[in-house]
């Protein structure tokens, strides 16, 4: 019984290798047509299309991969995907298709069309694929070649749409790394290994030109994807003793990464330059009269609305991400500068409409801003100083400062800004009566400022509200451009590093 079983196994292997002829299979040595040769090699009587090629090898089947990229386009940040046109070539050895022993005159078998219905081919899929299609106008662009030693080469021209997780923090000065990942589906790494061909595994069309990006670099890599379930999950689903499809172990994978840099010329001319001009136009308000309410208000609001519209048109093609992009930083700062010009106008216009002058110890930014930001304190000081002068200019409001003194006070004539101080004994007589003054008559004449004249305080300067408003406008003409230039230095240094 054991001998019969061994004989049956040997006979089955002989038929599988095509060494013996099946009663229903023609003899391969009698075939001369090249087209008939491949059909007979993969005939069901001697070829199992579902069986992995084994032959005399030990270990997993090696499948060499080569790729040619002749077009990259439609790199869409909104949907996080890109499109590529590629030619994918797979090469492996299937000794069941070796024919050099009985057809030495046939150098190569070439067949067009997809051969999966009759020939074993490795099932390789794109991991980050969204959509793929085999291209071809009349028929599918698939080319199969079989060499005399059983080497099979399968070439396919494909259009693929792949996901690319983009990092847009530096948009539009970003560089994206978009991968193309090939992986074995049916057989794990113990049965099939994918490897890049040693000579030029990935090539790119030398005339490749992209619309928004440029191809900076490209590299290929080999890896192993692990889909094994953990012990807890395996025991829960009862998978601890058997493989379960893709979750059965490690699978060979190949990666091509395209390093793409975005071309910023479009964004410089259509976004950054117009936004800079809008910010500069908002500064024209500083050269207008602080009391020109219609002109300065219209200028500020129109530049603000125009800049917001420009930004919305630029950002409409971007996805909604959780982090802040470089364009959003630019938008926030430029909006702050335009809004700051409106706030500055409201501030100087409020100061312009004040009625009271402001006394300053020194004419510099510290004291001017302090007096304008604290107007109530300044008015109290002015009121206290003017009230003392009013009491000196009105006789009923004059107060005797020394109760033990026999002094009285009265103002001089209207045309002389003086205050006369007389003693009580001499004031009994009219100081103006008679031509000869009383010898006991003593007076002290104190100059009094004329009404409306600035106080003669040593070290203090008086500025009108209109002068302060114009002073703030003059400083704004320097501060706003200097701050915007500093921001540009920091911003462009950040995005280009």
C-alpha positions as CSV (number, residue, x, y, z in Angstrom):
1,X,0.0,0.0,0.0
2,X,2.8,2.4,0.8
3,X,4.5,1.6,-2.5
4,X,1.3,2.4,-4.4
5,X,1.0,5.8,-2.5
6,X,4.6,6.7,-3.4
7,X,4.1,5.8,-7.0
8,X,1.0,7.9,-7.2
9,X,2.8,10.9,-5.7
10,X,5.7,10.6,-8.2
11,X,3.2,10.4,-11.1
12,X,1.4,13.4,-9.9
13,X,4.6,15.4,-9.6
14,X,5.7,14.3,-13.1
15,X,2.4,15.5,-14.6
16,X,2.7,18.8,-12.7
17,X,6.2,19.4,-14.1
18,X,5.1,18.5,-17.6
19,X,7.5,15.6,-17.8
20,X,4.9,13.1,-18.7
21,X,2.0,13.6,-21.0
22,X,-1.6,13.3,-19.8
23,X,-3.8,11.2,-22.0
24,X,-5.8,14.3,-22.9
25,X,-2.8,16.6,-23.3
26,X,-0.8,16.8,-26.5
27,X,2.9,16.1,-26.5
28,X,4.7,19.4,-26.0
29,X,7.6,18.3,-28.2
30,X,5.3,18.2,-31.3
31,X,4.2,21.8,-30.9
32,X,5.9,24.3,-33.2
33,X,3.6,27.4,-33.0
34,X,4.7,29.9,-30.3
35,X,1.1,30.9,-29.5
36,X,0.1,27.3,-28.9
37,X,3.1,26.6,-26.7
38,X,2.0,28.8,-23.8
39,X,-1.6,27.5,-24.0
40,X,-0.4,24.0,-23.6
41,X,2.1,24.8,-20.9
42,X,-0.8,26.2,-18.7
43,X,-3.3,23.6,-19.7
44,X,-5.3,22.3,-16.6
45,X,-4.0,18.8,-17.2
46,X,-0.5,19.7,-16.3
47,X,-0.7,23.2,-14.6
48,X,-2.5,24.3,-11.4
49,X,-3.0,28.1,-11.6
50,X,-3.8,28.3,-7.9
51,X,-0.6,26.6,-6.7
52,X,2.4,28.6,-5.8
53,X,5.4,27.9,-8.0
54,X,7.8,25.6,-6.1
55,X,10.3,23.8,-8.4
56,X,13.7,23.0,-6.8
57,X,13.9,26.1,-4.6
58,X,13.8,26.2,-0.9
59,X,12.2,29.0,1.0
60,X,9.8,31.7,-0.2
61,X,9.3,32.7,-3.8
62,X,11.1,35.9,-4.8
63,X,9.2,38.4,-6.9
64,X,11.3,41.2,-8.3
65,X,9.6,44.6,-8.9
66,X,10.5,47.5,-11.1
67,X,8.5,50.6,-11.6
68,X,8.5,53.5,-14.1
69,X,6.7,56.7,-13.3
70,X,5.9,58.8,-16.4
71,X,3.3,61.2,-15.0
72,X,2.5,62.7,-11.6
73,X,-0.4,65.1,-11.3
74,X,-3.6,66.3,-9.5
75,X,-2.0,66.5,-6.1
76,X,-5.0,67.7,-4.2
77,X,-4.6,69.0,-0.6
78,X,-8.4,69.2,-0.1
79,X,-8.9,65.4,-0.5
80,X,-5.3,64.4,0.5
81,X,-4.6,62.4,-2.6
82,X,-2.5,62.4,-5.7
83,X,-2.6,60.7,-9.1
84,X,0.2,58.8,-10.8
85,X,0.6,57.0,-14.1
86,X,3.0,54.1,-13.7
87,X,4.3,51.0,-15.5
88,X,4.6,48.1,-12.9
89,X,6.7,45.1,-13.8
90,X,6.8,41.9,-11.8
91,X,9.3,39.1,-12.4
92,X,9.4,35.6,-10.9
93,X,10.5,32.1,-11.9
94,X,7.9,29.4,-12.5
95,X,9.7,26.2,-13.5
96,X,6.5,24.6,-14.6
97,X,6.7,26.9,-17.6
98,X,10.3,26.0,-18.6
99,X,10.3,24.9,-22.2
100,X,14.0,25.1,-23.4
101,X,14.2,21.3,-23.3
102,X,11.6,20.6,-26.0
103,X,11.4,24.0,-27.8
104,X,15.0,25.4,-28.0
105,X,14.1,27.4,-31.1
106,X,11.6,29.6,-29.3
107,X,13.6,32.5,-27.6
108,X,10.7,34.2,-25.9
109,X,6.9,33.8,-25.6
110,X,5.0,37.2,-25.6
111,X,1.4,37.5,-24.9
112,X,-0.9,40.5,-24.5
113,X,-3.8,40.6,-22.1
114,X,-4.3,39.7,-18.5
115,X,-3.3,36.1,-17.9
116,X,-4.8,35.5,-14.4
117,X,-7.5,33.2,-15.8
118,X,-5.0,30.6,-16.8
119,X,-1.6,31.5,-15.2
120,X,-0.5,31.9,-11.6
121,X,0.5,35.5,-10.9
122,X,1.4,37.2,-7.6
123,X,-1.5,39.1,-6.0
124,X,0.1,42.5,-5.3
125,X,-2.0,45.4,-4.2
126,X,-1.5,49.1,-3.4
127,X,-2.0,49.7,0.3
128,X,-2.8,53.5,0.1
129,X,-4.9,53.1,-3.1
130,X,-8.1,55.0,-3.5
131,X,-8.7,54.0,-7.1
132,X,-6.7,52.2,-9.7
133,X,-7.4,51.1,-13.3
134,X,-5.4,49.3,-15.9
135,X,-5.1,51.7,-18.8
136,X,-5.5,51.0,-22.5
137,X,-7.5,52.3,-25.4
138,X,-8.3,49.2,-27.5
139,X,-7.4,46.6,-24.9
140,X,-5.8,46.5,-21.5
141,X,-2.1,47.4,-21.5
142,X,-0.8,44.2,-20.0
143,X,2.2,42.4,-21.4
144,X,3.3,38.9,-20.4
145,X,6.6,37.4,-21.4
146,X,7.9,33.9,-20.6
147,X,11.6,33.0,-21.1
148,X,12.9,29.5,-21.8
149,X,14.1,28.9,-18.2
150,X,10.6,29.7,-16.9
151,X,11.2,33.3,-15.9
152,X,7.9,35.2,-16.2
153,X,7.7,39.0,-16.6
154,X,4.3,40.7,-16.2
155,X,4.1,44.4,-17.1
156,X,1.0,46.5,-16.5
157,X,0.3,50.2,-17.3
158,X,-1.9,51.7,-14.6
159,X,-3.4,54.9,-13.5
160,X,-3.6,55.0,-9.7
161,X,-5.1,57.5,-7.2
162,X,-3.4,57.3,-3.9
163,X,-3.9,58.8,-0.4
164,X,-1.2,61.1,0.8
165,X,-1.4,62.3,4.4
166,X,0.0,65.9,4.0
167,X,1.4,68.2,6.7
168,X,0.2,71.7,5.9
169,X,1.8,73.6,8.8
170,X,4.1,75.6,6.4
171,X,1.6,75.9,3.6
172,X,2.3,77.2,0.9
173,X,6.0,76.6,1.7
174,X,5.4,73.0,2.5
175,X,7.2,69.8,1.3
176,X,5.1,66.7,1.1
177,X,6.2,63.0,1.2
178,X,3.7,61.0,-0.7
179,X,4.2,57.2,-0.7
180,X,3.2,54.4,-3.0
181,X,3.1,51.1,-1.1
182,X,3.0,47.7,-2.7
183,X,2.2,44.7,-0.6
184,X,1.5,41.0,-1.0
185,X,-2.1,40.0,-0.4
186,X,-2.3,36.2,-0.7
187,X,1.0,34.9,0.6
188,X,2.9,36.0,3.7
189,X,6.6,36.5,3.9
190,X,7.2,32.8,4.6
191,X,5.9,32.0,1.1
192,X,6.5,35.1,-1.0
193,X,9.0,37.9,-0.8
194,X,8.9,41.1,-2.8
195,X,12.2,42.8,-3.6
196,X,13.3,45.8,-5.7
197,X,15.3,45.0,-8.8
198,X,19.0,45.8,-8.1
199,X,19.5,47.9,-11.2
200,X,17.2,51.1,-11.4
201,X,14.2,49.8,-9.4
202,X,12.3,53.0,-9.9
203,X,12.7,55.4,-12.8
204,X,11.0,58.6,-13.6
205,X,10.2,60.2,-17.0
206,X,12.9,62.8,-17.6
207,X,10.4,65.2,-19.2
208,X,8.2,65.1,-16.1
209,X,6.8,68.5,-15.2
210,X,4.3,69.2,-12.4
211,X,1.9,72.1,-12.2
212,X,2.0,73.1,-8.5
213,X,4.9,70.9,-7.2
214,X,8.3,69.9,-8.2
215,X,9.8,66.5,-7.6
216,X,12.7,67.0,-5.2
217,X,13.7,63.4,-4.4
218,X,12.5,59.9,-4.7
219,X,13.6,56.8,-2.8
220,X,12.5,53.2,-2.5
221,X,12.4,50.9,0.5
222,X,11.7,47.4,1.6
223,X,9.7,46.5,4.7
224,X,7.5,43.9,6.3
225,X,4.0,44.6,7.4
226,X,2.8,42.8,10.5
227,X,-0.9,41.9,10.7
228,X,-0.7,39.3,13.4
229,X,-3.4,39.4,16.1
230,X,-2.5,39.7,19.7
231,X,-2.9,36.7,22.0
232,X,-6.0,38.2,23.6
233,X,-7.8,38.9,20.3
234,X,-6.7,35.5,18.8
235,X,-8.1,33.6,21.8
236,X,-11.3,35.6,21.7
237,X,-12.0,34.9,18.0
238,X,-10.6,31.4,18.2
239,X,-7.7,32.2,15.8
240,X,-4.8,31.0,18.0
241,X,-4.3,27.8,16.0
242,X,-4.8,28.9,12.4
243,X,-4.2,31.8,10.0
244,X,-7.0,34.1,9.2
245,X,-6.4,35.8,5.9
246,X,-4.4,39.0,6.1
247,X,-4.2,38.7,9.9
248,X,-2.0,35.6,9.6
249,X,1.5,37.0,9.9
250,X,4.0,39.2,8.2
251,X,3.6,40.3,4.6
252,X,6.3,41.7,2.3
253,X,5.9,45.3,1.3
254,X,7.7,47.7,-1.0
255,X,7.5,51.5,-0.7
256,X,8.3,54.3,-3.1
257,X,8.3,57.8,-1.6
258,X,8.0,60.9,-3.7
259,X,9.4,64.1,-2.0
260,X,7.4,67.0,-3.5
261,X,8.0,70.7,-2.9
262,X,5.2,73.2,-3.6
263,X,5.9,76.0,-6.1
264,X,5.2,79.2,-4.3
265,X,5.3,81.6,-7.2
266,X,1.5,81.5,-7.6
267,X,0.9,82.3,-3.9
268,X,3.5,85.0,-3.8
269,X,1.9,86.9,-6.7
270,X,-1.7,86.2,-5.9
271,X,-1.8,86.3,-2.1
272,X,1.2,87.7,-0.4
273,X,2.0,90.7,-2.6
274,X,-1.7,91.9,-2.6
275,X,-2.0,91.4,1.1
276,X,1.2,93.5,1.7
277,X,-0.2,96.2,-0.5
278,X,-3.5,96.2,1.4
279,X,-1.7,96.6,4.7
280,X,0.4,99.5,3.3
281,X,-2.7,101.2,2.0
282,X,-4.3,101.1,5.4
283,X,-1.4,103.2,6.7
284,X,-2.5,106.1,4.4
285,X,-4.9,106.9,7.1
286,X,-2.0,108.3,9.2
287,X,-1.5,111.1,6.7
288,X,-5.1,112.2,6.8
289,X,-6.4,114.8,9.2
290,X,-7.4,113.1,12.5
291,X,-10.9,114.8,12.2
292,X,-11.4,113.3,8.7
293,X,-13.9,110.7,9.9
294,X,-15.5,109.6,6.5
295,X,-12.2,109.2,4.7
296,X,-10.3,107.4,7.4
297,X,-13.3,105.1,8.2
298,X,-13.9,104.2,4.6
299,X,-10.2,103.5,4.0
300,X,-9.9,101.2,7.0
301,X,-13.1,99.2,6.5
302,X,-12.5,98.7,2.7
303,X,-9.0,97.4,3.2
304,X,-10.2,95.0,5.9
305,X,-13.0,93.6,3.8
306,X,-10.8,93.2,0.7
307,X,-8.1,91.4,2.7
308,X,-10.7,89.0,4.2
309,X,-12.1,88.2,0.8
310,X,-8.6,87.5,-0.6
311,X,-7.8,85.1,2.2
312,X,-11.1,83.2,1.9
313,X,-10.4,82.6,-1.8
314,X,-6.9,81.3,-1.1
315,X,-7.9,79.0,1.7
316,X,-11.0,77.4,0.1
317,X,-8.9,74.7,-1.5
318,X,-7.4,73.5,1.8
319,X,-8.8,70.9,4.2
320,X,-9.9,71.9,7.7
321,X,-7.0,70.8,9.9
322,X,-6.6,71.2,13.7
323,X,-3.3,72.9,13.6
324,X,-2.4,76.5,12.6
325,X,-1.0,76.9,9.1
326,X,1.6,79.5,8.0
327,X,-1.0,81.3,5.9
328,X,-3.3,81.6,9.0
329,X,-0.4,83.2,10.9
330,X,0.0,85.7,8.0
331,X,-3.7,86.4,8.0
332,X,-3.9,87.0,11.7
333,X,-1.0,89.4,11.8
334,X,-2.0,91.3,8.7
335,X,-5.6,91.6,10.0
336,X,-4.1,92.9,13.3
337,X,-2.2,95.6,11.4
338,X,-5.2,96.7,9.4
339,X,-7.5,96.6,12.5
340,X,-4.8,98.5,14.4
341,X,-4.9,101.4,12.0
342,X,-8.7,101.6,12.6
343,X,-8.2,101.6,16.4
344,X,-5.5,104.3,16.0
345,X,-7.9,106.5,14.1
346,X,-10.6,106.1,16.7
347,X,-8.1,106.9,19.5
348,X,-6.7,110.1,17.8
349,X,-10.2,111.3,16.8
350,X,-11.3,111.0,20.5
351,X,-8.3,113.0,21.6
352,X,-8.9,115.5,18.8
353,X,-12.4,116.3,20.1
354,X,-11.3,117.1,23.7
355,X,-11.7,120.6,25.0
356,X,-9.0,121.1,27.6
357,X,-5.3,121.4,27.1
358,X,-2.8,119.0,28.7
359,X,0.2,119.9,30.8
360,X,3.2,117.8,30.3
361,X,6.4,117.6,32.3
362,X,8.3,116.6,29.2
363,X,7.3,116.3,25.6
364,X,8.1,112.6,25.0
365,X,6.2,109.4,24.4
366,X,6.0,108.5,28.1
367,X,4.3,111.6,29.3
368,X,2.1,112.2,26.3
369,X,0.7,108.7,26.4
370,X,0.2,108.8,30.1
371,X,-1.7,112.1,29.9
372,X,-3.9,110.9,27.0
373,X,-4.6,107.5,28.5
374,X,-5.5,109.1,31.9
375,X,-7.5,112.2,30.9
376,X,-9.5,112.4,34.2
377,X,-6.4,112.8,36.3
378,X,-5.1,115.5,34.0
379,X,-8.3,117.4,34.1
380,X,-8.3,117.3,38.0
381,X,-4.8,118.8,38.0
382,X,-5.8,121.5,35.5
383,X,-9.0,122.3,37.5
384,X,-7.1,122.7,40.8
385,X,-4.6,125.0,39.2
386,X,-7.1,127.2,37.4
387,X,-9.4,127.5,40.5
388,X,-6.6,129.0,42.6
389,X,-6.0,131.6,39.9
390,X,-9.8,132.4,39.8
391,X,-9.8,133.0,43.5
392,X,-6.9,135.5,43.1
393,X,-8.9,137.3,40.3
394,X,-12.2,137.6,42.3
395,X,-12.3,139.7,45.5
396,X,-15.1,137.8,47.2
397,X,-13.2,134.5,46.7
398,X,-10.0,135.9,48.3
399,X,-9.1,134.1,51.5
400,X,-7.0,135.5,54.3
401,X,-4.1,133.0,54.6
402,X,-2.9,134.3,58.0
403,X,-5.5,134.9,60.7
404,X,-3.0,136.8,62.9
405,X,-2.0,139.1,60.1
406,X,-3.6,142.4,59.6
407,X,-3.4,142.0,55.8
408,X,-6.1,142.5,53.2
409,X,-6.0,141.7,49.5
410,X,-7.5,143.3,46.4
411,X,-7.0,143.3,42.7
412,X,-5.4,146.0,40.8
413,X,-7.1,147.8,37.9
414,X,-8.4,145.7,35.0
415,X,-5.7,146.7,32.7
416,X,-2.9,145.6,35.2
417,X,-2.6,141.9,35.9
418,X,-1.6,142.5,39.6
419,X,-2.7,141.5,43.1
420,X,-2.1,144.2,45.8
421,X,-1.7,143.2,49.4
422,X,-2.4,146.1,52.0
423,X,-2.2,146.3,55.8
424,X,-5.4,146.8,57.8
425,X,-4.3,150.2,59.1
426,X,-3.5,151.6,55.7
427,X,-6.6,150.2,54.1
428,X,-8.9,152.5,56.2
429,X,-7.9,155.3,54.0
430,X,-8.5,155.0,50.3
431,X,-5.1,154.2,48.8
432,X,-6.1,156.2,45.7
433,X,-7.4,159.3,47.7
434,X,-5.0,162.2,47.9
435,X,-1.8,162.7,46.1
436,X,0.4,161.9,49.1
437,X,0.4,158.4,50.3
438,X,0.1,157.4,54.0
439,X,3.5,156.6,55.5
440,X,1.9,153.5,57.1
441,X,0.6,152.3,53.8
442,X,2.5,149.2,52.5
443,X,1.6,147.1,49.5
444,X,2.9,144.1,47.7
445,X,2.2,143.7,44.1
446,X,2.1,140.1,42.7
447,X,1.7,139.6,38.9
448,X,-1.3,137.5,38.0
449,X,-1.5,135.7,34.6
450,X,-4.0,137.1,32.2
451,X,-7.1,135.0,31.5
452,X,-6.6,132.4,28.8
453,X,-2.8,132.7,28.9
454,X,-0.8,129.4,29.5
455,X,0.4,129.0,33.1
456,X,4.0,130.0,33.7
457,X,5.0,126.8,35.5
458,X,8.7,126.0,35.3
459,X,9.4,122.6,33.6
460,X,5.9,122.1,32.3
461,X,4.6,122.4,28.7
462,X,1.0,122.7,27.5
463,X,-0.2,120.9,24.4
464,X,-3.6,121.1,22.8
465,X,-5.6,117.9,22.0
466,X,-5.1,118.6,18.3
467,X,-1.3,118.7,18.8
468,X,-1.4,115.4,20.7
469,X,-3.5,113.7,18.0
470,X,-1.1,114.9,15.2
471,X,1.8,113.8,17.3
472,X,0.4,110.2,17.6
473,X,-0.2,110.1,13.9
474,X,3.4,111.1,13.2
475,X,4.6,108.3,15.5
476,X,2.3,105.8,13.9
477,X,3.8,106.5,10.5
478,X,7.1,105.1,11.8
479,X,5.9,102.5,14.3
480,X,3.5,100.5,12.0
481,X,5.9,100.1,9.0
482,X,8.8,99.2,11.4
483,X,6.7,96.6,13.2
484,X,5.5,95.1,9.9
485,X,9.1,94.9,8.5
486,X,10.2,93.1,11.7
487,X,7.3,90.6,11.4
488,X,8.2,89.9,7.7
489,X,11.8,89.2,8.7
490,X,10.7,86.7,11.3
491,X,8.0,85.1,9.1
492,X,10.0,84.6,6.0
493,X,12.9,83.3,8.1
494,X,10.6,80.7,9.6
495,X,9.0,79.5,6.4
496,X,12.2,79.1,4.5
497,X,14.1,77.3,7.2
